[in-house]
Amino acid sequence: MSRLSFASTVTILRGTLVLLAAAWLCPGASASETLPATDPRSIEATTVATFPPYVPTQSVSGVIRIQGHGHVTLKWMERLLTLWEKGFQRFHPGVRLQQDMKGTSSAIPSLFTGAGDIAILGEELDPAAADAFARVKGYQPTVIEIATGSLDVRNFDYAQQFFVHKDNPIDRLTLVQLDAIFGMEHRRGSANIRAWGDLGLGSDWASKPINPYGWRIDDSFGFYLQQTLLKGSHRWNNAMRDYVHIYNAGGTIYDHGQQILDALRADRYGIAVSNIRYANPDVKPLAIAAAPGQPYVQATKQTLIDRSYPLARIIPAVVDRPPGKPLDPKVREFLRFLLSREGQEAINIDGRYLPMSKEAAAVESRKLD
């Protein structure tokens, strides 16, 4: 089976399973509900306050067809898209958004089949999806980053973090070391790391094997780490214990991230990838450095927004822009709006994704010219 068809199958199956527990996963987040005001002192608010306001370059009208992150019955993006639509209509009252958010896996095909104008993904663009677009169109899709993944909000691309047991003296690692622990090919370094002594620990730690815990490798989280941490290698440490969601008869879910850290709390010699939302008093998150000699950084809202955390997640909007040709004016204006103060304020009001930094948004805005 090809990578594209396999990835699509995994995504569809995962979406089907999520549907079984929809009420527990994402309790009714109505697009029309009253949302609490953003704390003006928060890092999100102070970041967006530095953005320039949206200024239209031309008047536009018509329907913008948007496909992407969501499910037939799990409308994760509806609230944010509605906020964006209402905000954009203050400047362009003749524009309407047509939302068809049935999943990231169907978003890119909507572009090369002509069914959509913008694909808003729930994670970074899969190289296989980009290749499929290029095989049909003869050129690569245009990717515009529009938001930052959340710190700890489920279904909103939360940060991937690494943890050890609270008794472990280690409190920081580099991506080189993590690649050598979780992978087999150590593409970032010269050798695998399999014992705590390999990381400089002595005494009773030195000879103890490192026990890694993580997502199942064919999960989208696992694929992200394969691309970013293992630098594309598909050869994982055979000792890794991987986890998937457990769907209980009563409709609740025992999340894979929760299972991972519950297992780590009982293993003094373990190391795990998960998220802070699942942490317990017996585990601790590690600070991560992109390379030896670079700063060690914990995942926080600030370090995700400014991208100093090496594994910050990005939410892209993808469009079909033939080389040398301009974007559809209404699509261009809408993307400019998303990257403006008003567009990023809507992200804060929605309260799940994080905004971009002003500097990163400026880079993306230039792609629209």
Buried (B, 14 or more C-beta within 10 A) or exposed (E): EEBBEEBBEBBEEBBEEBEEBBEBBBEEBEBEEEEEEBEEEEBBBEBBEEBEEBEEEEEBEBEBBBBBBBBEEBBBBBBBBBBBBEBBEEBBEEBBBEBBBBBBBBBBBBBBEEEBBBBBBBBBBBBBBBBBBEEBEEEBBBBBBBBBBBBBBBBBBBBBBBBBBEEBEBEBBBBBBBBBBBBBBBBBBEEBBBBBBBBEBEEEBEEBEBBBBBBBBBBBBBBBBBBBBBBEBEEBBEEBBBBBBEBEEEEEBBBBBBBBBBBBBEBBBBBBBBBBBBBEEBBBBBBBBBEEEEEBBBBBBBBBBBBBBBBBBBBBBBBBBEEEEEBBBBBBBBBBBBBBBBBBBBBBBBBBBBBBBBEBBEEBBEBBE
